[in-house]
Amino acid sequence: MNQQITRTEHSAPTRQFTVLLSPTRRGARLARLLTTAHLGDWGLPTEHAAHIVAELATNAMVHGRVPGRDFQLSLTVHRDALLRIEVTDTRGEQLPPTPGTPSTPTDDAESGRGLLIVEALADRWGIDLGPVPRKTIWAELSLVP
């Protein structure tokens, strides 16, 4: 008789951090600092994640701001192999360009490079809509060399 032992794999995150922040310069800066602190405490690399969070939090401050409503930062590590960064704001009607389509700004433009940076640093990124009026911009980084 041949017996098999099966093991259930749970997709639950091994580590997670979520915080609401004000859609201000201070909130965007705090998002970056909290990301660096938490990933450092978890023993994970921080540089690319900090840049991605800085760009997404700044976009939430500039393009997703609604008076009286905060934006949410979530960091989730799955099986020590994948870091998922999510920034959620309450301007679901104002969508950024989709992955693969961010346009390059003119050389003298002072803004417009944030999603190009996210696209360059992240392994994958995208946009999730809802629930209304929210949108979430997410980026994933592989933690496996």
Secondary structure by P-SEA (a helix, b strand, c coil): cbbbbbbbbbccccbbbbbcccccaaaaaaaaaaaaaaaaaaccccaaaaaaaaaaaaaaacccccccbbbbbbbbbccccbbbbbbbccccccccccccccccccccccccaaaaaaaacccccccccccccbbbbbbbbbccc
